[in-house]
Amino acid sequence: MSGFELEMKIFKCILVWALAGWMLLTFRSGISAASSAMRLGYTAISPTQSIAWIAQEEGLFKKNGLAAEIIYTRGGGTTIQSLLAGEQQVAQVGGAAALSAMLQGADLVFTALLVRNIYYEFIVGPEIKQVADLKGKKVAVSGFGGVSHIATILLLNKYQLIPNKEVAVVRVGGMPEAMAAVMSGLVQGAVLTAPFNAQAIRAGAKRLLAMKDENIVFPLNTVVAKKTDLEKSRNHYLATLRAFLEAIRFLKTNKNRSMEIIKKYMRMTDPLGLELAYEEALNTVDDPYVDENVIQNALQLIASINNVGRVPPASAVIDNSLLDEARTSLGRPAR
């Protein structure tokens, strides 16, 4: 055997042992040798969207074998369209857009419910002292059929004010535009989240109430996928939910790093606004189990808004089995 042949034989042995060691390490860490590509859409620059951001920035998708790309798509309707077209595999989206599509027969299912309490604050002009003062006035929403619209309707209904009859509901664009409409006096109120609520208050508006104190429940932030995709690639979606569960724990236990991530994605420079944004995420994102009662009530509400007669049972659009399996795979009890 020549010297070259001996060197090649030694090199092949080293390569085989190195490959075997890498495969063993991969097996023990739970990371697949070939990561699965996954595109996840999120619909708002909001603190409650931070779970996907944390999972990406902290490498939790990668840890669970996913080569993830997270994509901001403004508006729930656009994100749902991308999901149905196969351009995205998972959507972190407001429940209103998903429910509207489901009522029209879309092949969608909820796999997690990240936020079920409406956390918006109702910000008003200085002339409004109580909710009843809004009678004959105007309030702003980001868009019709979206979460801010639903939140506004639920709040007005609770205080027995009829939307678009006793209180005009005006579509103005996004949260920044709603804030500007209140500050300019174009409207007398709007439901806002951090940091826009803090900015409006500093400019002279005031907080009339916090909706979390009103006991108004709605699937505000959900995780949605196509049923057919779940059936074909169950492990893919199981890995996604494992990453989400780990991201929720990270949010709860790593304040400073979580704030850095929120600051990056929301492009925040205001320290007070950043603190409020973190507190909003911390206090609203919780156990992601999808509650049938919450979904059934929301289906009824969206059906009434959209004039849909037939409402499916909530169980037809919920799959909690993946979440239970993700919990047990992380050493946590199933729900």
N, C-alpha and C positions, 0 to 999 in steps of 0.2 A: 504494500500500500504506500503510495507516494505521500509526501508531507502535505500536499494540497488536499488529497482525499481524506487524510486523517483530520485536518482542520475542519473540513466540511462536515465530517461525521460528528465531531465534537459540537460544532455550531448547531446541527440539527437536534442533537440531544438537549442542548441548552434551550433551544426554541420550544421543544415539546414540553419540557419541565416548566418553562415560564408560562406557556399557554395553559397547562394543567393548573398551575397555581392561580392564575387569573380567573379561570373558570370556577375554582373552588371558592375564591374570595367573592366572586359575583353571586354564587349560589348562597353563600352564608349571609351576604348583605341584603339579599332579596331583590337585587337589581338584575334585570334581564340583560343578556349579552347584547342584544339588539334592541335599543329603545324604540318604543312605538311613537310615531308622530301623532300629535294631538293639537288641534287649534281650538282655543277657548275664547269665546267672545264675551265681553262685559259691556254694560250699557250706560254707565254713568261715571263721572269723576266724583265719587262720593266715598266717604269713609267706610260704608258698609260693603263696598266692592273690594276692600283691602285683603280679603282672604285669598283671592286669586293672585294679587300682587305679592303677598308674603310667600305663597307657595312657589311662585316663580323666582323671586329674589333670594330666597333661602335654599333653593335647590331641592325643594320637596317633591316637585314633579319628577325631576331627574332621579332622585333617590328611589322613587317608585317605578322607575323604568319608562318614563315618558319624556319624549323630546317635545316639550310644550312650547307653543307660541300663543301668547295672550294678545288679543286684539280688541282695541276700543272701537265699538260701533255705536255711534250716537243714536239712541232711541231703541226701545225694546222691539218695535215692529220690524225694524231693519235687521236686528240681530236674529229674530225668529226666522225671517226670510232666508238669511244666510245659513242658518241651521238646517232648515228644510231642504235647501238646495245642495247640502253636503259641503258647503264652503267652510263650515265650522262643525266640530263634533260635539261640543259642549257649550252651553250658554249660561252665564251667570246673569240673570235677567229679572226685571220686575215681574211679579205675578200677573199683573193686568194684561200685558202683551201675550204671555204664554196662555193664559186662560181664554183670551179672545180667539187665539188660533185653535185651541182645543175645542171650543164651542163650534168652530167651523169644520171640525173633523180632522184637524192636523194630527199626524202620527207622532205625538209628543207625550212625554211622561216626566213628572217631577221625581228627581232622585234625592233632593235635599231642599230644606227650607231654612235658609240662613238667618232671615229676619222676619219675624211675624208681628212685631209691634211697630206701629207707625211712630217713628221717632221725630218727625218734623216739628218745628216750632211755628206757631202762627204769628207772623210778624205783621204789625199794622201801623198805620199812620197815627200821629198823636191825637187825632180827633176821636178815635175809636176807644171807648172805655170798656166795653163788654161785647160779646158776640152779637147780641141783639142790635147793636148800633150799626151792624153791617146791612141791615134792611134798607133797600134802595141804593146800595153802594155797589162797587165792583171789586172783585178779587181776581188775582192772576194765577194761572197755572202754566206749566211748561208746555203741555200739549194735551189734547183731548184723548181720553182713554188710557193715559199714562198714570203713573203712581201719584204724582202730585194732584192730578185731576180727581182720582179716586179718593185720596185723602181729604180733599176739599169737600167733595160731595158727602162723605161720611160725617165730617165735622158739622156741616150745615144741617144735615138731616138730624143729627143728635140734638141740635139746638132749635129744631123745628123751623128752619128757614128753607124755603123751596129754591133750589138752584135754578138760575136762569128765569126765575119769575120774581122772587123777592130779592135775590142777590145775583147780579150779572157775573158770570164766570168767563173770563177773557183769556184766550191763549196768547202768550207773548213770546215763547221760545224756550230757552233753558232757564236754569236757576239764576244765572247772572242777570238775565233780562227781567225775570220776575222781581228780583231784588231792586233793580233800577226802576221798575214800574212803581213799586211802593215808595221808594225814596223821592221820585219825581212828582208823586201825587196823582199819577195816571190811574192807579187803582188804590184802594184803601187797605188791602191786605193780601197776603200770600203765605203759603206754607213753604218754609225754607229750611235747609240743612246747613251745617258747618261747611265752609267758613262764612257763607253768605248771610246767615242770621246775625253773626257777630258784627260783620261789616255794616249791615243795615242799622243795627242798634247804635253803633258808634256815630252813624250819620244822622241820628235823630229819630229813627223809628223805634218801636218798642215791642217787646215780647208780650203778646196777649195771653198765650197759654202754650204749654208743651203737650203735644198730642199723646206722648207716652203716659201722661197722667189722666187721659180721657178714656182709657181702657178700650181703645179702638183697635181691633185686630184685623190684619190683612196680610197675605203673603207678599211682603214687600220686596224681598230679595230671595230668589230661588235658583236652583240648579236644574237645568232642563236638558233632555237629550231625546233623540228619536227612538221610539220603541224598537224598530227594526235594527238599528245600530246596536242597541243594548243586547239584543239576541245574538247578533253576529260577533260582537267583540266585548263580551262581558268583563273579561279580565282588564281590558283597557279602561273601562269605566270604574271598575273596582279600584284600580290604581289611582284614578283621579280623586275618588272620594277619600282614599287613605291620605293623599296629599292635603286635601281640604281639612280633614280632621286634625292633622298635624299642624296645619296653618292656624286653625282656631286656637289650639293649645298654645302655639307660639305667641299669638296676639295677646292672650291672657297673661302670659308669664314673662314677656320680653318687651316692656314698654318702650324703652329708648330706641331699640332697633326697629320696632314696629312703627314708631313715629317717624324715623328716618325714611322708611319705605313709603308711608303715607305722604310725607313731605315731597318725595321724589315724584310720585304719580300725580299728586294734586297740584304740584308746583307752588307750594305754599311758602311764604316768607314771613307771615304774621305768627309770632309765637303763641298768642292767645288763641287764634284760629286753629292752629295745629293742635294745641292741647284739647280744645273742644272737639276737634275731629277725632282724635284718639279716644276720648271719653265716649263719643257717640258710637264708635265701632265696638269698644269694649262692652258697653252696656246694652247693645242691641243684638250683636251676633252671639248666638248661644247654641244650644242643642239643635242640630240640623234635621232632626226627625220631622217628617212631613205629616202634619196633623190633619186627619180626614175632615174634622169639623171646620177647621179654618178654610180648607180648600172648598168644601161644599158650600159654605156661606159666601165665599168669594165667587164661585161659579154662578150662584143665584144673582149676585149683585151685577156682575159683568153681563150676564144674560139679559137682565132688565135694562141695562144701559144700551145694549146693542140690539134690543128687541128680538132676542133669540127665544124661541118657544121651548125647544127640547133641551133639557139640562142633564148631562150624564151623571152617574154617581161618582163621587170623588175617588172611589177605589179604582175606577177605570183609568185614572190619569196619575196614579201614584205608584211608585215602586220603592218601598223601604228595604227590600231584601238586600240590595247592594250595600246600603249603609250598615245594616246589621252585620253583614259579612266583613265589611271594612273594619268595623269596631273589633270584632273577634280576632281578626288577623293582626291587629295592633295590641292584642292582649287586654282589650276592654270588653265589658259585658254588652251583649246585644240589648236593644231597647226592650 
